[in-house]
């Protein structure tokens, strides 16, 4: 079952939908084999969805199809797991295009790929960087650049289909009080209207 991290407000009349143009809806991709095995799967591993993951996304798509204002665009990375999730959702929505933004791919984890989450979490918490992977600063700035590139599209009420680490970084950017930790096919919302200037907050983009 999917669940909402942030409560959706009651459906608003069409004339007030413009007030939600600063909101970006987010969905984590469906389950993959590394997810099922509880091991790391960075953006440098291009894993497909499992059948279970496809079922998760199809269930989430039914919920997304009922949202107001309706989703007018799907944004996703170029990873197979997010593109496949996006296609399943698009099939449930009417005439919604998919926009590929490679910058929203998961963090590259190098030598930590396929190691257990339990083993690697203390390293991440300590701020260590994966050998042959991507530093947290590099990852954060990449996601920031991608986020700013799609801000002009927010009037279309888009859905971003991404990975767990991307949601975590976006949560930090908008000042969420706790770490974002999305499950597979889980939905969240990010309020971008009050997003600080990323050039100032996160360094040169």
C-alpha positions, 0 to 999 in steps of 0.5 A, spaced: 500 500 500 502 507 498 502 512 504 502 519 504 508 523 508 504 529 507 497 530 508 493 532 502 489 538 502 481 538 500 480 538 493 480 545 491 475 549 486 479 550 479 480 557 480 484 556 486 489 551 483 494 556 481 495 557 489 498 550 488 503 551 483 509 551 488 508 544 490 512 538 487 509 532 488 514 526 488 513 518 488 519 513 489 520 508 484 517 501 485 521 495 488 527 492 485 531 486 486 536 490 490 531 493 494 528 487 496 534 484 498 535 490 502 542 492 499 544 499 496 543 500 489 546 507 486 545 511 480 550 507 477 546 501 477 541 501 472 536 495 475 529 494 472 523 493 476 520 487 479 513 485 478 512 486 485 514 493 484 510 494 477 504 492 481 506 497 487 506 503 482 500 501 478 496 501 485 499 508 486 497 511 479 490 509 481 491 514 487 495 519 483 489 519 478 484 522 483 489 528 485 486 535 484 489 539 481 491 533 476 498 531 474 500 535 467 507 532 467 511 527 469 518 528 470 523 522 471 531 521 471 533 516 465 534 510 470 530 504 468 527 503 475 524 511 474 522 511 467 518 504 467 515 507 473 513 513 470 510 509 464 506 505 468 503 512 471 502 515 464 498 509 462 493 511 467 493 518 466 490 522 460 495 525 455 500 526 460 507 527 457 514 524 460 520 529 461 527 526 462 532 529 467 538 525 468 540 530 474 534 527 478 538 520 478 540 516 484 547 518 488 552 514 484 555 509 490 561 506 487 564 500 491 558 501 496 553 498 491 550 491 493 552 492 500 547 491 505 544 498 508 545 496 515 553 495 513 553 502 510 548 506 513 553 508 519 558 510 513 553 515 510 551 518 517 558 519 518 559 523 512 564 518 508 564 518 501 563 511 497 570 509 493 569 510 486 562 514 487 559 521 488 560 525 494 554 528 498 556 535 496 556 533 488 550 529 489 546 535 492 548 540 487 546 535 482 539 535 484 539 542 486 541 544 478 535 539 476 530 542 481 531 549 478 531 546 471 524 544 472 521 550 476 518 553 470 514 547 469 511 547 476 505 551 473 503 544 470 502 541 477 508 535 475 509 529 478 517 527 479 518 520 479 525 519 483 529 515 488 530 515 495 536 519 496 533 524 491 527 525 496 532 526 502 536 531 498 530 535 496 527 534 503 533 538 506 533 543 501 526 545 503 527 545 510 523 539 513 524 537 520 526 530 519 530 526 514 525 524 508 525 516 508 520 514 502 518 507 501 517 504 494 511 507 491 510 512 496 508 519 495 510 525 498 509 533 497 515 538 497 513 546 497 517 549 493 514 556 493 519 558 499 525 555 497 531 559 498 536 561 493 540 555 491 546 559 488 546 562 495 544 556 500 548 550 496 554 553 492 555 555 485 550 551 481 
